[in-house]
Amino acid sequence: MTWPPEEREKEYDKFAEWSALYSGSREKLLEVYQARVGNFWAKDVIKDRVTMLHVPIAGDIAGVSSDLLFSEKPDIRYDETSTFEHLDESLDDMDFYSRLLAGAETAAALGGVYLKINYDEDIADYPIINVAQSDNAIPRFKWGYLQGVTFHKVISDNSEEAVWRLLEHRTDDGIQYQLFKGSIMKLGNKRPLTAREETAEYDEYVPLPTSGIVYIPNKLPNRLWRGSSLGISDYNGIENLMDALDETYTSLLRDIRLGKARIYVPERYMKNVDGTLKFDVDQEAYELINADPNSDQKLDFNQFKIRTEEHLETAVELIEKIVSIAGYSPISFGLNQGNTSAQTATEIKARENKSQKTRSKKAKYWTRGIEKILADWLIIDNFAFNSNNTLGTPAVILADSFTTDPLERANSIKTLNDAQAASTYLKVKMLHDDWTEEEVEKEVERIQKEQGIIVDTPDLRT
């Protein structure tokens, strides 16, 4: 059997390209693009590769995406106090929020990411939520719902001899582990888990009451493979622009290299040092030269023009186009900032409008995915560790990366109140946009009681 499976080959080809861009590694870019025609990184002359420059803007895009989603800790709420305290303590202990930051980065790069639950009593007394990469998974979807996943990882790569892979098949019934010995392109033959030290302690089958996996797409629909349930990378459609950006900066570096001042020296101006003719450019005083006054030989200087302005203008134009097509505002990357010192939070947010829209779209997928994995966590914690969690689905609220200025918000509410243009409910909702419906309704009831709009029912028995 070929690996990855033949039907997944087109997906894994794109994963390899997006992964190389995300890595910022020249070596990985050369490896991915070396067989492609018309690409800057397709050069096959080794001496040219030495001077090729890579601008790691792909990593910046993924980082900005993650920051917009998880620069602040998500707010997780659950009605049952003891269950919530246990959940919250466990999430902090496993550093769940840092895992979300890392997962959001790779989701932006590879089009999506998986969250999966494993448990190991030797490591922790609670289930552990891990991040799994899209290029290490073979998912099975039905009607857009994830039915199961086969996760795979290379545990030993002696390319000339053998490649050992561990496969982790996940369904609603549990986890099945398998070990294979093959090659880079072939899965090979199944071997016992005890054949490798790294997998010797694995059980072939681990029962689970639920799959404990979710797939979080980066963006949908998938414009590259329409109808696919896989998300699409932020890099889709801008690969060639990032390639052109590398070529632009490489050209600027070439201008700088060629623009160094050159001194052309007549042979008689040079000194014999250890059998080699040398000219000391740092010498401050020179001896008189007995030269023919009619000779036209002289010191000659040459320096090419460095086209800095033209290159940088092109680079900025490319960067703005790249981040815009990826779904972000240039200001999110420090471009076109202007004088922002006197700008209000609302004005800055307006300039970040495109980034905020992209964040809001992604936040819907992340909110749903986190809520699902936390609901599964409670079930698996009860199953594996005999906990007494009250089962249900915790509510997750992702913090907005830009909060509205409280004074501006208060002034807006006051204006609506003076114009009698908003209900008490709407004004409370505006002031506390992170509250649940129940919290808003309780606050409205308290306000109305204080204002005498509603009163408690009198006790007629007294």
C-alpha positions in Angstrom: 0.0 0.0 0.0 1.4 3.4 -1.0 1.7 6.0 1.8 -0.1 8.3 2.0 -3.0 6.4 0.4 -3.4 7.2 -3.3 -6.7 9.0 -2.9 -5.1 11.4 -0.5 -2.1 12.2 -2.6 -3.3 15.6 -3.9 -4.1 16.7 -0.4 -0.7 15.6 1.0 1.1 17.4 -1.9 -0.6 20.7 -0.8 0.1 19.9 2.9 3.8 19.5 2.0 3.9 22.9 0.1 2.0 24.8 2.8 4.2 23.1 5.5 7.4 24.2 3.7 6.1 27.8 3.5 5.1 27.8 7.1 8.4 26.4 8.2 10.4 29.3 6.8 13.1 26.8 5.8 15.0 27.3 2.5 15.9 23.6 2.4 12.3 22.5 2.7 11.2 25.0 0.0 13.9 23.7 -2.4 12.9 20.1 -1.7 9.2 20.9 -2.4 9.7 23.1 -5.5 12.8 21.5 -7.1 10.7 19.6 -9.7 8.3 22.5 -10.5 8.8 24.7 -13.5 8.4 28.5 -13.4 8.9 28.8 -9.6 11.6 30.9 -8.1 12.6 28.0 -5.7 12.8 25.6 -8.6 16.4 26.6 -9.4 18.8 23.7 -9.7 22.1 25.5 -9.8 23.7 25.2 -6.4 25.6 28.4 -6.6 22.4 30.3 -7.2 20.8 28.7 -4.2 23.4 30.2 -1.8 22.1 33.8 -2.6 18.4 33.0 -2.6 16.5 34.8 0.2 13.3 33.7 1.9 10.9 36.1 3.6 9.0 34.0 6.2 5.7 35.9 5.8 3.8 32.6 5.8 4.7 32.2 9.5 3.6 35.7 10.2 0.2 35.1 8.7 -0.3 31.9 10.8 0.9 33.8 13.9 -1.5 36.7 13.4 -4.4 34.3 12.9 -3.6 32.5 16.2 -3.1 35.8 18.1 -6.5 37.1 16.8 -8.2 34.0 18.2 -6.3 33.2 21.4 -4.3 36.3 22.4 -6.5 36.2 25.5 -7.6 33.1 27.4 -11.1 31.8 26.3 -13.9 32.1 28.8 -15.2 28.6 29.7 -18.4 28.3 31.7 -20.3 25.4 33.2 -23.3 25.4 35.5 -22.2 22.6 37.8 -19.6 24.1 40.2 -17.6 21.1 41.3 -17.4 19.7 37.7 -16.3 23.1 36.4 -13.6 23.5 39.1 -12.2 20.0 38.2 -12.3 20.8 34.5 -10.7 24.2 34.9 -7.9 22.9 37.1 -7.1 20.0 34.7 -7.1 22.4 31.7 -4.6 24.7 33.5 -2.5 21.8 34.5 -2.2 20.5 30.9 -1.6 24.0 29.6 -4.6 23.7 27.3 -4.6 27.3 26.3 -1.1 27.3 25.0 -2.0 24.2 23.0 -4.9 26.1 21.5 -2.5 28.9 20.4 -0.2 26.4 18.8 -3.1 24.5 17.1 -4.5 27.7 15.7 -1.2 28.5 14.0 -0.9 25.2 12.3 -4.6 25.3 11.4 -4.1 28.5 9.5 -1.1 27.0 7.7 -2.5 23.5 6.8 -6.2 24.3 6.6 -7.3 22.7 9.8 -6.3 20.9 13.0 -7.5 18.0 15.2 -8.0 18.0 18.9 -7.9 14.5 20.4 -8.2 13.0 23.9 -5.9 10.3 25.2 -5.4 9.1 28.8 -2.4 7.6 30.5 -2.5 7.1 34.3 1.3 7.2 34.4 1.4 10.8 33.1 -1.8 12.4 34.5 -4.9 11.6 36.6 -7.1 13.1 34.0 -7.6 12.8 30.2 -5.1 14.9 28.1 -6.2 17.0 25.1 -3.6 16.9 22.4 -3.2 18.8 19.1 -2.8 16.6 16.0 -1.7 17.9 12.6 -3.6 17.6 9.3 -0.6 16.1 7.5 -0.6 13.3 10.1 -4.2 12.3 9.8 -6.5 10.4 7.4 -10.1 11.5 8.3 -13.4 9.9 7.3 -16.3 12.2 6.9 -20.0 11.5 6.2 -22.4 14.3 5.4 -19.8 16.7 6.8 -19.6 14.9 10.1 -16.3 13.3 11.3 -16.8 9.5 11.6 -13.2 8.5 12.5 -9.5 9.3 11.9 -6.4 7.4 11.4 -3.5 9.3 12.9 0.0 8.3 11.8 3.5 9.2 12.8 7.0 8.1 11.9 8.8 6.7 15.0 12.0 5.8 13.2 13.3 6.9 9.8 16.3 5.0 8.5 15.4 5.9 4.9 17.9 3.4 3.3 16.7 0.5 5.5 13.1 1.0 6.8 10.5 3.5 8.0 8.5 2.5 11.0 5.1 4.1 11.4 2.6 4.0 14.3 -1.1 4.1 13.2 -3.8 5.2 15.6 -7.3 4.4 14.4 -10.0 6.3 16.2 -13.7 5.7 16.2 -16.6 6.1 18.7 -15.7 2.6 20.1 -12.1 3.3 21.0 -8.5 3.4 19.7 -6.7 0.7 17.8 -2.9 0.9 17.5 -0.9 -0.7 14.8 2.8 -0.7 13.9 4.1 -1.0 10.3 7.6 -1.4 8.8 7.9 0.0 5.3 9.6 2.7 3.3 9.1 6.4 2.6 6.5 5.6 -0.1 5.1 2.3 1.2 3.2 1.5 4.4 4.8 -1.9 4.5 4.0 -4.9 6.7 2.3 -4.9 10.0 4.6 -5.8 13.0 3.8 -6.4 16.7 3.9 -3.3 18.9 6.6 -4.9 20.9 9.0 -4.8 17.9 9.9 -1.3 18.8 10.9 0.1 22.2 8.8 3.3 21.5 5.6 1.3 21.2 6.2 -1.7 23.4 3.9 -0.5 26.2 1.1 0.4 23.9 -2.1 -1.6 24.1 -3.4 -2.8 20.8 -6.9 -1.6 21.7 -8.0 1.1 24.1 -11.8 1.2 24.8 -13.5 4.6 24.8 -17.1 5.7 25.5 -16.8 8.3 22.7 -14.3 9.1 20.0 -12.7 12.0 21.8 -11.7 13.7 18.5 -12.8 16.9 16.7 -11.6 18.4 13.5 -11.5 22.2 13.4 -11.4 23.7 9.9 -9.4 26.9 9.3 -11.9 28.3 6.7 -14.7 26.9 4.7 -15.8 26.3 1.9 -12.7 24.6 0.5 -12.2 26.5 -2.8 -9.4 24.1 -3.8 -11.4 20.9 -3.4 -15.1 21.9 -3.6 -17.3 19.6 -1.5 -14.5 18.5 0.8 -15.0 18.7 4.5 -11.4 19.7 5.0 -10.6 23.4 5.7 -8.5 25.5 3.4 -5.1 27.1 4.3 -4.6 30.9 4.5 -1.9 30.4 2.0 -4.2 29.0 -0.7 -3.9 31.2 -3.8 -1.0 33.3 -2.6 1.8 30.8 -3.0 3.0 32.4 -6.2 2.9 35.9 -4.6 5.0 34.7 -1.7 7.4 33.2 -4.2 7.6 36.6 -6.0 8.3 38.3 -2.7 11.3 36.0 -2.1 12.5 36.8 -5.7 12.1 40.6 -5.0 14.2 40.5 -1.8 16.8 38.3 -3.5 17.0 40.8 -6.3 17.5 43.6 -3.8 20.2 41.6 -2.0 21.9 41.0 -5.4 21.9 44.7 -6.1 23.5 45.3 -2.7 26.1 42.7 -3.4 26.9 43.9 -6.9 26.7 47.6 -5.8 29.8 47.3 -3.6 32.5 49.8 -4.7 35.2 48.2 -6.9 38.7 49.5 -7.3 40.6 48.7 -10.5 44.4 48.9 -9.7 47.3 49.0 -12.2 49.7 46.1 -11.5 52.5 48.5 -10.6 50.4 49.9 -7.7 50.4 46.5 -6.0 52.9 45.0 -3.6 54.3 41.5 -3.7 53.3 39.8 -0.4 54.4 36.2 0.0 54.5 35.8 -3.8 51.0 37.3 -4.2 50.2 40.8 -5.7 48.1 42.7 -3.2 46.6 46.2 -2.9 46.0 47.5 0.6 42.8 49.6 0.4 43.2 50.5 4.1 46.6 52.1 3.8 46.4 55.9 4.5 49.7 57.0 2.9 51.3 55.7 -0.3 54.8 56.0 -1.6 55.5 58.1 -4.7 55.3 56.1 -7.8 57.8 56.5 -10.6 55.2 56.3 -13.4 55.3 57.4 -17.0 53.6 60.8 -17.0 52.2 60.0 -20.4 50.6 56.8 -19.3 46.8 56.7 -18.9 47.0 54.1 -16.1 45.4 55.2 -12.9 43.3 54.1 -10.0 39.7 53.6 -11.2 36.6 53.3 -9.0 33.2 51.8 -10.0 30.0 51.4 -8.0 26.6 50.3 -9.4 23.3 51.9 -8.4 21.4 50.0 -5.7 17.7 50.2 -6.6 16.5 50.2 -3.0 13.4 52.3 -3.4 12.1 50.3 -6.4 12.6 47.0 -4.7 11.0 48.0 -1.4 8.0 49.6 -3.1 7.5 46.3 -5.0 8.0 44.3 -1.8 5.4 46.4 0.2 2.9 46.1 -2.6 3.3 42.3 -2.7 3.1 42.0 1.1 -0.1 44.1 1.2 -1.6 41.9 -1.6 -0.5 38.7 0.2 -2.1 39.5 3.6 -5.2 41.0 2.0 -5.9 37.8 -0.1 -5.2 35.8 3.0 -8.0 37.6 4.7 -6.3 40.2 6.9 -5.9 44.0 7.1 -2.4 45.4 6.4 -2.4 47.2 9.7 -2.4 43.7 11.5 1.1 43.3 10.1 2.4 46.8 10.9 1.6 48.2 7.4 -0.1 51.6 6.7 -0.2 52.4 10.4 0.1 56.1 10.0 -0.3 58.1 13.2 -2.2 55.7 15.5 -1.3 57.4 18.8 -4.4 59.5 19.0 -6.8 56.9 17.6 -9.5 55.3 19.7 -10.0 51.6 20.0 -13.1 52.0 17.8 -11.1 53.7 15.0 -8.3 51.0 15.2 -10.9 48.3 15.1 -12.4 49.9 12.0 -9.0 49.7 10.3 -8.7 46.1 11.4 -12.1 45.3 9.9 -11.0 42.6 7.4 -8.9 40.9 10.1 -11.8 41.0 12.5 -14.2 39.4 9.9 -11.8 36.6 9.2 -11.3 36.1 13.0 -15.1 35.9 13.5 -15.5 33.3 10.9 -12.7 31.2 12.3 -14.0 31.7 15.9 -17.2 29.9 15.0 -15.4 26.7 14.1 -13.1 27.0 17.1 -15.9 27.6 19.6 -17.9 24.7 18.4 -14.8 22.4 18.3 -13.7 23.3 21.8 -17.2 22.8 23.3 -17.4 19.4 21.7 -14.0 18.2 22.9 -14.7 19.5 26.4 -18.0 17.6 26.5 -16.2 14.4 25.4 -13.5 15.1 28.0 -16.1 15.0 30.8 -17.4 11.6 29.5 -13.9 10.1 29.1 -12.8 11.4 32.5 -15.8 9.6 34.1 -15.0 6.4 32.2 -11.2 6.3 32.6 -10.8 7.9 36.1 -14.1 7.2 37.8 -14.8 10.9 38.2 -18.2 12.1 39.1 -18.6 14.8 36.5 -22.0 16.1 35.7 -22.2 15.6 31.9 -23.0 18.3 29.5 -21.5 20.8 27.1 -19.5 23.7 28.6 -20.0 27.1 27.0 -17.0 28.7 25.4 -16.6 32.4 24.6 -13.5 33.5 22.7 -12.3 36.9 23.8 -12.3 39.7 21.2 -8.8 40.8 20.4 -10.0 44.4 20.3 -12.2 45.6 23.1 -14.3 48.7 22.7 -13.3 51.7 24.7 -15.6 51.6 27.8 -16.1 55.4 27.7 -17.2 55.2 24.0 -19.5 52.3 24.8 -21.1 54.2 27.8 -21.6 57.3 25.6 -23.3 55.2 22.9 -25.6 53.7 25.5 -26.4 57.1 27.0 -27.3 58.5 23.6 -29.7 55.6 22.9 -31.2 56.0 26.4 -31.7 59.8 25.9 -33.4 59.1 22.6 -35.5 56.3 24.2 -34.3 54.2 21.3 -33.2 51.0 23.1 -34.7 48.7 25.6 -33.1 47.9 28.9 -32.3 44.4 27.6 -30.4 45.9 24.6 -28.5 48.4 26.8 -27.4 45.7 29.2 -26.4 43.5 26.2 -24.3 46.3 24.7 -22.5 47.0 28.0 -21.8 43.3 28.7 -21.5 41.6 25.3 -19.7 38.7 26.9 -22.6 37.7 29.2 -24.9 34.8 28.6 -28.6 35.3 28.0 -29.4 34.2 31.5 -27.0 36.7 33.0 -28.4 39.5 30.9 -32.0 38.7 31.8 -31.2 38.6 35.5 -29.5 42.0 35.3 -32.5 43.4 33.4 -34.8 42.1 36.1 -32.6 43.7 38.9 -32.6 47.1 37.1 -36.4 47.0 36.6 -36.9 46.2 40.2 -34.7 49.0 41.3 -36.6 51.4 39.0 -40.0 50.2 40.3 -41.0 48.9 36.9 -41.7 45.5 38.3 -42.4 44.6 41.9 -42.4 41.4 43.9 -45.8 39.8 44.3 -47.1 40.8 47.8 -47.6 38.1 50.4 -51.4 38.3 51.0 -51.2 35.9 54.0 -49.9 38.6 56.3 
